[in-house]
């Protein structure tokens, strides 16, 4: 098994590698205990080289204050929602009006007659296809019967 050296694990721990290489290294960690140990050492060393916060609570407070400012800006930008029931009622009213208009102009009756004509045509075509197939099947079976009868006569 090929092991990855410590220097490369340091690059990984400091996020200095491209995504493809990082993915390969991560997959390698699943199967190699030796490299896992090197990786853990590299993480510890990279962590020790990080700057130390002198006032961690002050840092946390400043971050939380920034988050609060961002959330306030987002809340100010949010538009008030329309009344959902009113919107629903308007949509139903429009749908009902369109239905009445289409019924009064006769479009629905034309549509149903067109569909029934199409269905009748399709049914006729389907019956003719089935009839043709049955006729061919019948003629084939008749030929087989004739051949069998002629074969019995010759014996």
KENURO-608905 format. One record per residue: x, y, z of N, C-alpha, C in turn; residue number from 1; residue in three letters. Coordinates in Angstrom, 2 decimals. Example, Ala and Ser with C-alpha at 12.3 -4.5 7.8 and 13.67 -1.06 7.14 Angstrom:
2
      n_u      n_v      n_w     ca_u     ca_v     ca_w      c_u      c_v      c_w    i   aa
    13.19    -5.69     7.80    12.30    -4.50     7.80    13.20    -3.30     7.80    1  ALA
    12.85    -2.25     7.08    13.67    -1.06     7.14    12.90     0.03     7.87    2  SER
***
This chain:
155
      n_u      n_v      n_w     ca_u     ca_v     ca_w      c_u      c_v      c_w    i   aa
     0.84    -1.18     0.00     0.00     0.00     0.00     0.89     1.24     0.00    1  UNK
     0.54     2.21    -0.79     1.29     3.46    -0.84     0.80     4.40     0.26    2  UNK
     1.76     4.84     1.08     1.42     5.76     2.15     1.68     7.19     1.70    3  UNK
     0.93     8.10     2.29     1.10     9.52     2.01     1.98    10.09     3.10    4  UNK
     2.99    10.88     2.68     3.96    11.34     3.68     3.40    12.47     4.55    5  UNK
     4.11    12.74     5.62     3.67    13.69     6.65     3.51    15.10     6.09    6  UNK
     4.42    15.53     5.22     4.37    16.87     4.65     3.07    17.08     3.86    7  UNK
     2.66    16.04     3.13     1.42    16.16     2.37     0.21    16.20     3.31    8  UNK
     0.29    15.49     4.43    -0.80    15.56     5.39    -0.85    16.94     6.04    9  UNK
     0.29    17.58     6.19     0.32    18.95     6.71    -0.38    19.89     5.73   10  UNK
    -0.13    19.69     4.43    -0.81    20.52     3.43    -2.33    20.29     3.50   11  UNK
    -2.72    19.04     3.71    -4.13    18.71     3.83    -4.73    19.40     5.07   12  UNK
    -4.03    19.33     6.19    -4.53    19.89     7.45    -4.64    21.41     7.39   13  UNK
    -3.80    22.05     6.59    -3.84    23.51     6.47    -4.69    23.95     5.28   14  UNK
    -5.40    23.01     4.67    -6.30    23.28     3.55    -5.57    23.92     2.37   15  UNK
    -4.40    23.34     2.04    -3.59    23.86     0.94    -3.63    22.97    -0.29   16  UNK
    -4.57    22.05    -0.36    -4.66    21.13    -1.50    -5.93    21.39    -2.30   17  UNK
    -5.90    20.99    -3.56    -7.10    21.12    -4.39    -8.12    20.06    -3.97   18  UNK
    -9.36    20.25    -4.40   -10.47    19.38    -3.98   -10.27    17.93    -4.39   19  UNK
    -9.77    17.69    -5.58    -9.59    16.31    -6.06    -8.58    15.57    -5.20   20  UNK
    -7.46    16.23    -4.89    -6.43    15.60    -4.06    -6.97    15.38    -2.64   21  UNK
    -7.70    16.35    -2.12    -8.29    16.20    -0.78    -9.21    14.98    -0.76   22  UNK
   -10.01    14.82    -1.80   -10.93    13.69    -1.87   -10.17    12.36    -1.90   23  UNK
    -9.08    12.32    -2.65    -8.27    11.10    -2.70    -7.68    10.78    -1.33   24  UNK
    -7.18    11.80    -0.65    -6.59    11.60     0.67    -7.65    11.11     1.66   25  UNK
    -8.83    11.70     1.59    -9.91    11.29     2.51   -10.28     9.83     2.27   26  UNK
   -10.38     9.43     1.04   -10.69     8.03     0.72    -9.58     7.10     1.22   27  UNK
    -8.33     7.55     1.13    -7.19     6.74     1.58    -7.25     6.53     3.10   28  UNK
    -7.75     7.53     3.83    -7.81     7.43     5.28    -8.73     6.29     5.74   29  UNK
    -9.73     5.96     4.94   -10.65     4.89     5.32    -9.97     3.52     5.40   30  UNK
    -8.89     3.36     4.65    -8.29     2.03     4.57    -6.87     1.95     5.14   31  UNK
    -6.29     3.06     5.60    -4.89     3.03     6.02    -4.74     3.62     7.43   32  UNK
    -4.47     2.77     8.40    -4.30     3.22     9.78    -3.01     4.02     9.96   33  UNK
    -1.96     3.65     9.22    -0.68     4.36     9.31    -0.86     5.83     8.91   34  UNK
    -1.54     6.05     7.80    -1.76     7.42     7.32    -2.73     8.17     8.24   35  UNK
    -3.63     7.46     8.86    -4.55     8.10     9.81    -3.76     8.67    10.98   36  UNK
    -2.77     7.93    11.46    -1.93     8.44    12.55    -1.15     9.67    12.10   37  UNK
    -0.58     9.62    10.89     0.15    10.79    10.37    -0.77    11.99    10.24   38  UNK
    -1.98    11.75     9.77    -2.96    12.82     9.61    -3.28    13.47    10.96   39  UNK
    -3.52    12.65    11.99    -3.84    13.19    13.31    -2.69    14.03    13.87   40  UNK
    -1.45    13.58    13.65    -0.28    14.37    14.08    -0.22    15.69    13.34   41  UNK
    -0.50    15.65    12.04    -0.47    16.87    11.23    -1.55    17.85    11.69   42  UNK
    -2.72    17.33    12.05    -3.79    18.21    12.54    -3.39    18.85    13.86   43  UNK
    -2.79    18.08    14.74    -2.34    18.63    16.03    -1.31    19.73    15.82   44  UNK
    -0.36    19.49    14.92     0.67    20.50    14.68     0.07    21.73    14.02   45  UNK
    -0.82    21.55    13.06    -1.45    22.69    12.39    -2.27    23.50    13.40   46  UNK
    -2.89    22.81    14.33    -3.67    23.49    15.36    -2.77    24.29    16.29   47  UNK
    -1.60    23.74    16.60    -0.68    24.45    17.50    -0.08    25.69    16.82   48  UNK
    -0.07    25.72    15.50     0.48    26.87    14.78    -0.56    27.96    14.55   49  UNK
    -1.81    27.69    14.89    -2.87    28.68    14.73    -2.70    29.78    15.77   50  UNK
    -3.12    30.99    15.44    -3.02    32.07    16.43    -3.99    31.83    17.58   51  UNK
    -3.60    32.28    18.75    -4.41    32.09    19.95    -5.21    33.36    20.19   52  UNK
    -6.49    33.19    20.50    -7.33    34.34    20.79    -7.03    34.85    22.20   53  UNK
    -6.81    36.14    22.32    -6.51    36.71    23.63    -7.78    36.91    24.45   54  UNK
    -8.88    37.24    23.78   -10.14    37.45    24.47   -11.23    36.68    23.73   55  UNK
   -11.36    35.37    24.01   -12.32    34.56    23.26   -13.77    35.01    23.43   56  UNK
   -14.15    35.46    24.63   -15.54    35.88    24.83   -15.83    37.16    24.05   57  UNK
   -14.87    38.06    23.99   -15.04    39.29    23.21   -15.18    38.98    21.73   58  UNK
   -14.40    38.01    21.28   -14.47    37.60    19.87   -15.86    37.03    19.58   59  UNK
   -16.33    36.16    20.46   -17.65    35.55    20.28   -18.74    36.62    20.29   60  UNK
   -18.64    37.57    21.20   -19.64    38.63    21.27   -19.65    39.47    19.99   61  UNK
   -18.47    39.78    19.47   -18.43    40.58    18.24   -19.03    39.82    17.06   62  UNK
   -18.78    38.52    16.99   -19.36    37.70    15.91   -20.88    37.67    16.05   63  UNK
   -21.38    37.46    17.26   -22.82    37.41    17.48   -23.46    38.75    17.15   64  UNK
   -22.79    39.84    17.44   -23.31    41.17    17.11   -23.42    41.33    15.59   65  UNK
   -22.40    40.87    14.86   -22.43    40.93    13.40   -23.57    40.07    12.84   66  UNK
   -23.77    38.92    13.41   -24.86    38.05    12.96   -26.20    38.74    13.20   67  UNK
   -26.33    39.37    14.32   -27.57    40.10    14.64   -27.83    41.21    13.64   68  UNK
   -26.78    41.95    13.24   -26.95    43.03    12.25   -27.40    42.47    10.92   69  UNK
   -26.83    41.36    10.51   -27.20    40.75     9.23   -28.65    40.29     9.26   70  UNK
   -29.08    39.68    10.37   -30.46    39.21    10.49   -31.44    40.38    10.49   71  UNK
   -31.09    41.49    11.14   -31.96    42.67    11.14   -32.12    43.22     9.74   72  UNK
   -31.04    43.24     8.95   -31.11    43.73     7.58   -32.02    42.85     6.74   73  UNK
   -31.92    41.53     6.94   -32.76    40.60     6.20   -34.23    40.79     6.57   74  UNK
   -34.52    41.00     7.85   -35.89    41.18     8.28   -36.49    42.46     7.73   75  UNK
   -35.66    43.50     7.58   -36.14    44.75     7.02   -36.46    44.61     5.54   76  UNK
   -35.78    43.73     4.85   -35.98    43.56     3.42   -37.17    42.67     3.09   77  UNK
   -37.67    41.89     4.05   -38.76    40.96     3.80   -40.03    41.75     3.53   78  UNK
   -40.69    41.43     2.40   -41.94    42.10     2.05   -43.07    41.45     2.83   79  UNK
   -44.06    42.24     3.19   -45.19    41.64     3.92   -45.95    40.68     3.01   80  UNK
   -46.39    39.55     3.57   -47.12    38.54     2.81   -48.56    38.97     2.63   81  UNK
   -49.09    38.67     1.46   -50.49    38.94     1.22   -51.32    37.92     1.98   82  UNK
   -52.54    38.27     2.17   -53.44    37.36     2.87   -53.63    36.12     2.01   83  UNK
   -53.27    34.96     2.53   -53.31    33.71     1.77   -54.74    33.32     1.40   84  UNK
   -55.67    33.52     2.29   -57.07    33.18     1.98   -57.61    34.05     0.85   85  UNK
   -57.25    35.31     0.88   -57.72    36.21    -0.18   -57.15    35.78    -1.52   86  UNK
   -55.89    35.43    -1.55   -55.26    34.96    -2.79   -55.96    33.71    -3.31   87  UNK
   -56.24    32.77    -2.43   -56.90    31.52    -2.81   -58.29    31.81    -3.37   88  UNK
   -59.02    32.68    -2.72   -60.36    33.05    -3.18   -60.30    33.69    -4.57   89  UNK
   -59.34    34.54    -4.80   -59.19    35.18    -6.11   -58.91    34.13    -7.18   90  UNK
   -58.03    33.17    -6.88   -57.71    32.13    -7.86   -58.92    31.27    -8.19   91  UNK
   -59.70    30.89    -7.17   -60.91    30.10    -7.42   -61.93    30.89    -8.23   92  UNK
   -62.06    32.16    -7.95   -63.00    33.00    -8.70   -62.60    33.09   -10.17   93  UNK
   -61.32    33.26   -10.44   -60.84    33.32   -11.82   -61.10    31.99   -12.52   94  UNK
   -60.83    30.87   -11.85   -61.05    29.56   -12.45   -62.52    29.34   -12.75   95  UNK
   -63.41    29.75   -11.85   -64.84    29.59   -12.08   -65.31    30.46   -13.25   96  UNK
   -64.81    31.68   -13.32   -65.18    32.57   -14.43   -64.72    32.00   -15.76   97  UNK
   -63.51    31.46   -15.81   -63.01    30.88   -17.06   -63.85    29.67   -17.45   98  UNK
   -64.26    28.86   -16.48   -65.09    27.69   -16.77   -66.43    28.12   -17.36   99  UNK
   -67.04    29.14   -16.78   -68.32    29.63   -17.30   -68.18    30.16   -18.72  100  UNK
   -67.11    30.89   -18.98   -66.89    31.43   -20.33   -66.70    30.29   -21.32  101  UNK
   -65.92    29.30   -20.99   -65.68    28.17   -21.90   -66.96    27.37   -22.13  102  UNK
   -67.78    27.21   -21.09   -69.04    26.47   -21.25   -70.02    27.24   -22.12  103  UNK
   -70.08    28.55   -21.94   -71.05    29.34   -22.70   -70.66    29.45   -24.17  104  UNK
   -69.39    29.37   -24.48   -68.97    29.44   -25.89   -69.07    28.10   -26.58  105  UNK
   -69.28    27.02   -25.84   -69.44    25.71   -26.46   -68.14    24.97   -26.71  106  UNK
   -67.09    25.44   -26.17   -65.79    24.79   -26.40   -65.77    23.40   -25.78  107  UNK
   -66.37    23.24   -24.59   -66.36    21.93   -23.95   -67.14    20.90   -24.78  108  UNK
   -68.30    21.31   -25.34   -69.08    20.36   -26.15   -68.33    20.00   -27.42  109  UNK
   -67.66    20.97   -28.04   -66.85    20.67   -29.23   -65.71    19.73   -28.89  110  UNK
   -65.13    19.95   -27.75   -64.01    19.11   -27.32   -64.47    17.68   -27.08  111  UNK
   -65.63    17.51   -26.43   -66.11    16.14   -26.18   -66.49    15.44   -27.47  112  UNK
   -67.09    16.16   -28.42   -67.45    15.52   -29.69   -66.20    15.15   -30.48  113  UNK
   -65.18    15.97   -30.43   -63.92    15.67   -31.12   -63.27    14.44   -30.51  114  UNK
   -63.29    14.36   -29.20   -62.68    13.21   -28.52   -63.44    11.93   -28.85  115  UNK
   -64.78    11.99   -28.84   -65.56    10.78   -29.14   -65.34    10.34   -30.59  116  UNK
   -65.22    11.30   -31.51   -64.92    10.95   -32.91   -63.57    10.27   -33.02  117  UNK
   -62.61    10.80   -32.33   -61.27    10.22   -32.34   -61.29     8.81   -31.75  118  UNK
   -62.02     8.62   -30.64   -62.09     7.30   -30.02   -62.76     6.29   -30.94  119  UNK
   -63.84     6.71   -31.63   -64.53     5.80   -32.55   -63.62     5.39   -33.70  120  UNK
   -62.88     6.34   -34.25   -61.95     6.04   -35.33   -60.87     5.07   -34.87  121  UNK
   -60.35     5.33   -33.67   -59.31     4.45   -33.13   -59.86     3.05   -32.90  122  UNK
   -61.10     2.93   -32.42   -61.70     1.62   -32.17   -61.91     0.87   -33.47  123  UNK
   -62.35     1.58   -34.52   -62.53     0.93   -35.82   -61.21     0.42   -36.37  124  UNK
   -60.17     1.23   -36.25   -58.86     0.81   -36.74   -58.35    -0.38   -35.94  125  UNK
   -58.58    -0.38   -34.65   -58.12    -1.49   -33.81   -58.85    -2.77   -34.16  126  UNK
   -60.17    -2.67   -34.42   -60.94    -3.85   -34.79   -60.46    -4.39   -36.13  127  UNK
   -60.17    -3.52   -37.07   -59.73    -4.00   -38.38   -58.37    -4.69   -38.27  128  UNK
   -57.51    -4.19   -37.44   -56.20    -4.82   -37.25   -56.39    -6.21   -36.63  129  UNK
   -57.27    -6.30   -35.65   -57.52    -7.59   -35.00   -58.17    -8.56   -35.98  130  UNK
   -59.14    -8.07   -36.76   -59.79    -8.93   -37.76   -58.79    -9.43   -38.79  131  UNK
   -57.90    -8.56   -39.26   -56.87    -8.98   -40.21   -55.98   -10.05   -39.61  132  UNK
   -55.59    -9.88   -38.38   -54.71   -10.85   -37.73   -55.42   -12.20   -37.58  133  UNK
   -56.70   -12.15   -37.16   -57.45   -13.39   -37.02   -57.62   -14.10   -38.36  134  UNK
   -57.88   -13.34   -39.41   -58.03   -13.95   -40.73   -56.72   -14.61   -41.18  135  UNK
   -55.61   -13.94   -40.95   -54.32   -14.53   -41.33   -54.05   -15.79   -40.52  136  UNK
   -54.36   -15.73   -39.22   -54.14   -16.89   -38.37   -55.01   -18.05   -38.83  137  UNK
   -56.25   -17.75   -39.19   -57.16   -18.78   -39.66   -56.68   -19.41   -40.96  138  UNK
   -56.17   -18.59   -41.87   -55.68   -19.14   -43.14   -54.42   -20.00   -42.93  139  UNK
   -53.59   -19.63   -42.00   -52.39   -20.42   -41.70   -52.79   -21.77   -41.11  140  UNK
   -53.75   -21.77   -40.18   -54.16   -23.04   -39.59   -54.85   -23.93   -40.63  141  UNK
   -55.59   -23.32   -41.55   -56.22   -24.11   -42.62   -55.16   -24.77   -43.50  142  UNK
   -54.10   -24.04   -43.81   -53.02   -24.60   -44.63   -52.34   -25.76   -43.90  143  UNK
   -52.14   -25.61   -42.63   -51.50   -26.68   -41.85   -52.41   -27.92   -41.84  144  UNK
   -53.71   -27.69   -41.64   -54.65   -28.82   -41.66   -54.65   -29.51   -43.02  145  UNK
   -54.65   -28.74   -44.10   -54.62   -29.31   -45.45   -53.36   -30.13   -45.66  146  UNK
   -52.22   -29.61   -45.22   -50.95   -30.34   -45.37   -50.98   -31.64   -44.58  147  UNK
   -51.58   -31.62   -43.40   -51.67   -32.82   -42.58   -52.58   -33.86   -43.25  148  UNK
   -53.67   -33.42   -43.81   -54.60   -34.34   -44.50   -53.93   -34.96   -45.70  149  UNK
   -53.20   -34.16   -46.46   -52.50   -34.72   -47.65   -51.43   -35.70   -47.20  150  UNK
   -50.77   -35.43   -46.09   -49.75   -36.31   -45.58   -50.34   -37.62   -45.12  151  UNK
   -51.55   -37.61   -44.55   -52.21   -38.84   -44.10   -52.68   -39.67   -45.29  152  UNK
   -53.08   -39.03   -46.38   -53.52   -39.76   -47.56   -52.39   -40.53   -48.22  153  UNK
   -51.19   -39.99   -48.17   -50.05   -40.62   -48.81   -49.52   -41.79   -48.00  154  UNK
   -49.85   -41.93   -46.78   -49.33   -43.00   -45.94   -50.07   -44.23   -46.10  155  UNK
***
